[in-house]
């Protein structure tokens, strides 16, 4: 696996966030730099996913979706798919 190039950045974090991040990194067995990189990547991924869902939702056709649901068979759920199971 090839390591991606990195770019050093400087962050000014509130003391409480920095302390919590250090504890979390230690618990995860990674450096603080690695922990912050992973956390930032997760946040970017979540925002990208939300934007993608918004775009797809805006392109959707609610009437067509409802029509499709009306065409679904009226049968009980498969074993293990019941609500509360």
C-alpha positions in Angstrom: 0.0 0.0 0.0 1.4 3.4 -1.0 1.3 6.1 1.7 -0.5 9.3 0.6 1.4 12.5 0.7 0.6 14.6 3.7 0.4 18.4 4.3 1.2 19.8 7.7 -1.4 22.1 9.2 -1.6 23.9 12.4 -4.8 23.8 14.5 -5.9 25.9 17.4 -8.3 23.7 19.4 -10.1 24.4 22.6 -8.2 22.7 25.4 -11.1 20.4 26.2 -11.3 19.1 22.7 -7.6 18.6 22.4 -7.5 16.7 25.7 -10.4 14.5 24.6 -8.9 13.8 21.2 -5.6 12.8 22.9 -7.4 10.4 25.2 -9.4 8.9 22.3 -6.2 8.5 20.2 -4.4 6.8 23.0 -7.4 4.5 23.5 -7.4 3.7 19.8 -3.7 3.1 19.8 -2.9 5.7 17.2 -1.1 9.0 17.1 -3.0 12.2 17.6 -2.2 13.2 14.0 -3.7 9.9 12.8 -6.7 10.2 15.0 -7.5 13.7 13.8 -6.9 12.6 10.2 -9.4 9.7 10.6 -12.0 11.9 12.3 -11.7 14.6 9.6 -12.0 12.0 6.9 -15.1 10.6 8.6 -16.7 14.1 8.8 -15.9 14.8 5.1 -17.4 11.4 4.1 -20.6 12.1 6.1 -21.0 15.5 4.5 -20.4 14.1 1.1 -22.9 11.4 1.7 -25.5 13.9 2.9 -25.0 16.1 -0.1 -25.4 13.0 -2.4 -28.6 12.0 -0.7 -29.9 15.6 -1.1 -29.1 15.5 -4.8 -30.7 12.1 -5.3 -33.8 13.1 -3.2 -34.3 16.3 -5.3 -34.2 14.3 -8.4 -36.8 11.8 -7.1 -40.4 11.5 -8.0 -42.6 11.0 -4.9 -45.7 10.0 -7.0 -43.7 7.3 -8.7 -42.3 6.0 -5.4 -45.8 5.9 -3.9 -47.1 4.1 -7.0 -44.4 1.5 -6.7 -45.2 1.0 -3.0 -48.9 0.5 -3.8 -47.8 -2.3 -6.2 -45.9 -4.2 -3.5 -47.5 -7.4 -2.4 -49.5 -7.3 0.9 -47.7 -10.2 2.7 -46.3 -10.6 6.2 -42.5 -9.9 6.6 -40.0 -12.7 6.2 -38.9 -14.4 9.4 -36.5 -12.1 11.2 -37.7 -9.0 9.4 -40.6 -8.3 11.8 -40.6 -5.0 13.6 -39.3 -5.5 17.1 -37.6 -8.8 16.3 
